[in-house]
Amino acid sequence: MSETPPDRLATDPASPHHDAEILARGVGVRFKGVEKTNVDEYCVSEGWVRLTVGTTVDRAGKPMTIKLQGPVEPYFRDEG
């Protein structure tokens, strides 16, 4: 497995960018220099994160999210 997190990663198992192995290893995300714990999906090359908003859900029962633009820095929490 690579030592750098993927360019795009999602926590939703229905997403094509979901990778259970990488998520099990533990991925942290810094957005605009601040550690975020509610990241649902991120893309480094496009510079955005999708954050869950509280406990609200949509009609399909998935958490409501907002998309924010800015510098994204993913990293592995276990460092190896």
DRENDO-1510 file (C-alpha; in Angstrom, 1 decimal, always signed):
<recs>
REC; n; res; u; v; w
REC; 1; MET; +0.0; +0.0; +0.0 .
REC; 2; SER; +1.2; +3.5; -0.8 .
REC; 3; GLU; +2.4; +5.9; +1.9 .
REC; 4; THR; +0.3; +8.7; +0.5 .
REC; 5; PRO; -3.5; +8.8; +0.7 .
REC; 6; PRO; -5.4; +8.7; -2.6 .
REC; 7; ASP; -6.4; +11.9; -4.5 .
REC; 8; ARG; -10.1; +11.3; -3.8 .
REC; 9; LEU; -11.7; +9.3; -1.1 .
REC; 10; ALA; -15.3; +8.8; +0.2 .
REC; 11; THR; -16.7; +7.2; +3.3 .
REC; 12; ASP; -20.0; +6.2; +1.6 .
REC; 13; PRO; -19.8; +2.5; +0.5 .
REC; 14; ALA; -22.0; +3.3; -2.5 .
REC; 15; SER; -19.5; +5.8; -3.9 .
REC; 16; PRO; -17.1; +4.7; -6.7 .
REC; 17; HIS; -14.3; +6.5; -4.6 .
REC; 18; HIS; -14.8; +4.4; -1.5 .
REC; 19; ASP; -11.9; +2.2; -0.4 .
REC; 20; ALA; -12.5; +0.2; +2.8 .
REC; 21; GLU; -8.8; -0.9; +3.2 .
REC; 22; ILE; -7.6; +2.7; +3.2 .
REC; 23; LEU; -10.4; +3.9; +5.5 .
REC; 24; ALA; -9.6; +1.0; +7.9 .
REC; 25; ARG; -6.0; +2.2; +8.0 .
REC; 26; GLY; -7.2; +5.7; +9.2 .
REC; 27; VAL; -7.1; +8.8; +7.1 .
REC; 28; GLY; -7.1; +12.2; +8.6 .
REC; 29; VAL; -7.9; +15.4; +6.7 .
REC; 30; ARG; -6.7; +19.0; +7.2 .
REC; 31; PHE; -8.8; +21.6; +5.4 .
REC; 32; LYS; -7.4; +25.1; +5.3 .
REC; 33; GLY; -4.9; +24.0; +8.0 .
REC; 34; VAL; -7.6; +22.8; +10.4 .
REC; 35; GLU; -8.2; +19.2; +11.4 .
REC; 36; LYS; -11.7; +18.1; +10.3 .
REC; 37; THR; -13.4; +15.0; +11.7 .
REC; 38; ASN; -16.7; +15.2; +9.8 .
REC; 39; VAL; -15.3; +14.7; +6.3 .
REC; 40; ASP; -17.6; +12.6; +4.1 .
REC; 41; GLU; -15.5; +12.9; +0.9 .
REC; 42; TYR; -12.5; +14.9; -0.3 .
REC; 43; CYS; -10.6; +15.6; -3.6 .
REC; 44; VAL; -7.1; +17.0; -3.4 .
REC; 45; SER; -6.7; +17.8; -7.1 .
REC; 46; GLU; -9.9; +19.8; -7.3 .
REC; 47; GLY; -9.5; +21.3; -3.8 .
REC; 48; TRP; -12.7; +20.5; -2.0 .
REC; 49; VAL; -14.2; +18.6; +0.9 .
REC; 50; ARG; -17.7; +17.4; +1.5 .
REC; 51; LEU; -18.6; +17.7; +5.2 .
REC; 52; THR; -21.6; +16.2; +7.0 .
REC; 53; VAL; -24.0; +18.7; +8.6 .
REC; 54; GLY; -25.1; +17.7; +12.1 .
REC; 55; THR; -27.5; +14.7; +12.3 .
REC; 56; THR; -29.9; +15.8; +9.5 .
REC; 57; VAL; -30.6; +13.3; +6.7 .
REC; 58; ASP; -32.0; +13.5; +3.2 .
REC; 59; ARG; -35.0; +11.6; +1.8 .
REC; 60; ALA; -32.8; +8.6; +1.1 .
REC; 61; GLY; -31.6; +8.5; +4.7 .
REC; 62; LYS; -28.0; +9.7; +3.9 .
REC; 63; PRO; -26.4; +12.5; +5.9 .
REC; 64; MET; -26.8; +16.0; +4.6 .
REC; 65; THR; -23.5; +17.5; +3.4 .
REC; 66; ILE; -22.0; +20.7; +2.3 .
REC; 67; LYS; -19.2; +21.2; -0.2 .
REC; 68; LEU; -16.4; +23.6; +0.7 .
REC; 69; GLN; -13.5; +24.8; -1.6 .
REC; 70; GLY; -9.9; +25.2; -0.3 .
REC; 71; PRO; -6.6; +23.4; +0.2 .
REC; 72; VAL; -7.0; +19.8; +1.3 .
REC; 73; GLU; -4.2; +17.8; +3.1 .
REC; 74; PRO; -5.0; +14.1; +3.7 .
REC; 75; TYR; -2.7; +12.0; +5.8 .
REC; 76; PHE; -2.5; +8.5; +7.3 .
REC; 77; ARG; -3.1; +8.6; +11.1 .
REC; 78; ASP; -1.0; +5.5; +11.8 .
REC; 79; GLU; +2.0; +6.7; +9.7 .
REC; 80; GLY; +2.8; +3.3; +8.3 .
</recs>
